[in-house]
């Protein structure tokens, strides 16, 4: 993938039926410098949550489409203010999104 942060930031996140989940506010990179987790803001006065970047794709109209419904993203680990994903959070995210 290896897209710059600016490519994702600000784009709407939608599920497979094109229902809005939230908006990407930041990207967390892995140790190789590849985008790994999107920080998704779920709306005004709502918390931000992590979403695996590799799970989605950018549609022609600029939405980031993922195979998860809003409730799945909303129940994922919350993004801390510094957007640093530690080892424990990484494990929780892997388990939550059934990535391994």
N, C-alpha and C positions, 0 to 999 in steps of 0.2 A: 504494500500500500504506500507507505512512506510519503504521505501528503503533509505539507506544512500545516501548522496549527491554524493559520488564517483560513485555510480551506474549509475547516469544520466550524470554526467559531461563528456563532450567531445563527446557524442554520436550525430550522425546526426539525425535531425528531418525531417521526410518525410510525405507527405500527403497520402491519401488512395491509390493513384495510384503510390506510391513510388517515387514521384518527390521531390527532395530535397528542403527543406524550409530554413534550417540553421543548427546550431550546438548549443547544450546546453552548456552554460558557467557557469551557477550557478543555484542553487535552493533556493527558498524562502519558509521557513517553516511557518506553522500556529502556533497559541499559544499552541497547544498540541504537537508540535514537528514533525508534519507530513508534508511531502512535499506538497506544495500547488501550487506554480507558478514556472515554468521553465523560466530562462532567456535565450532567444534564440538569438544568434548572426546571423544576416542575411547575413553576408559576409564581406569581406574586405571593410573598409571605409563605412560600413552601420551601422545603429543603432541597438541596441538590444531591444527586445520586450518581454513582458510577455506572457506566454502560460499556461493554466491550466494543471497541471500534471495529474489529474484524467481523463482528456479527452483522454489520449493516452495509448499506451502499447509498451513494448519492443519486437521487432520481434526477430526471431531466429538468424538473421544475425547482430543484435545489433543496428538496427535503431529504433528510437522512432517514432512510427506511430500515427498520429493524424487525426481527421476527418475534418481538416481545410486546405484550400488552402493557399499558400504563401501570397496572397493578404490580406487575413483575418488576418493573424499574423502580417503582415507588417503594417496594419492599426490599430492595437491594441495600447494601451498606451505604450509609450517608457519606457524602464527600465532606471531609474536613475543610476548614477555611484555607489551609495551605496546599490542599490538593496533592498531598504526598500519600502514596499508597504503600503502607508498610507491609511486612510479610504476613501478618495476621489478617489484615484487610484483603490482601491478595488471595489468600486461601478462602476467605469467606466469599469473595466475588467469584472465584472459580467454582465453588460449590453452588452458589446461588444460581449462576447462569449455566450450570452443568457443562462446564468447558473441559473438564478432565475426567 
